[in-house]
Amino acid sequence: MYQQTSILAYRKLENIGQKQLRCYDTIKSLGKAANYDIAMRLGQPINTVTPRVKELREMGLVQEAYKDRHPITHRTVIYWEIVQGKEV
C-alpha cells in the first residue's frame, strides 16, 4: 500500500515537463541555487529558467531556501531548494 504523500508526488511527476525536470535536477544537484546558477549550469539564458522555477514552486516541488547576495551578480537573490519529502 502506498502512502498518500507518495501518491501525490507521483501525480505531480505526471505533469512535470522536460525543461522543468532539468531545472529540478539542477537545483537538486547544487543543493541550493539561484536562478543565475541554474541558468549557467544548464547553459541557458536566465529568462528561460525563471518561468520553470516558478512552475516548480507552484507544483510544490521547490521552495525558497534563503535570500543572499550572489557572489557573481552582487545582487540580492533568492536561493531555491527542493521541498523535502517531494523529491522526483
N, C-alpha and C positions, 0 to 999 in steps of 0.2 A: 504494500500500500504506500502511496506517495503522500508526502506532507503537502498541505495546501500551499505553502510558500514555494515548494518545488514546482507545483503545477502552474502557479502564477508566473514564475520565472521562465518556464518553458513557453508559455503563451506569449510572453514578451519577445522571446527569441524568434518566434514565427514571424514577427513583424519587423525585425531588425534587418536593415539593408546592408549591402556590402560596404558602402562608404561609412556607415555608422559603425559597423563591426571593426573596420580598420582603425577608426578613432578610438573606439573602446579598447581594442587590443594595445594601442599605443599608450593610452593612459595607464592601463594595467601594467605594461612592461616598465614604464617610467615610475610607477608608484603614485606620484602626484605630478601633474603637468599643467602648464598654462597653454592657452590656445596657440601661442607662438611656438612653444616646444613641440606640440603635436604637429603643427604645420611643417616645421623644419625636419622632424623625423620622417614624415611622410613625403617630403619634397613637394608640397603643395602650397598654394597661396593661402594665407590665413583666412581669407574670406570664403574659402571652400570648407574649412574646418569648423568655423564658428557655428554655422547652422546645424552641423551634425552633432556637435556637443550639446547644443540647445535641445535637439531632439532626444538625445540620450538622457538629458536631465528630465525632460517631460515623461520619458518612459520609466523614470525612477532608477536608472542604472548607474548614473553619475551624479555626484553631489559636490558642492563647494567644500574644499578642504580648508583653505585659508586665503587671505589676501596678503600680498607682499610685493615689494619692489623687485621687478625682474632684473637679473644681473646683466642682460644684454640690452634690453629696450629702455631700462631705467624708469619704467612706468609701473605704477601700482596695478597689478593684475590679479585675477582670480586663478588659483591653482585648483584643479579638479582631481577627484579621486573616485574610485569605484565604490559603489554602495556595498558595504559588507552584507553578505548573505544573498546578493543578487548577481553573483558572477555568472558570466556567459560561458 
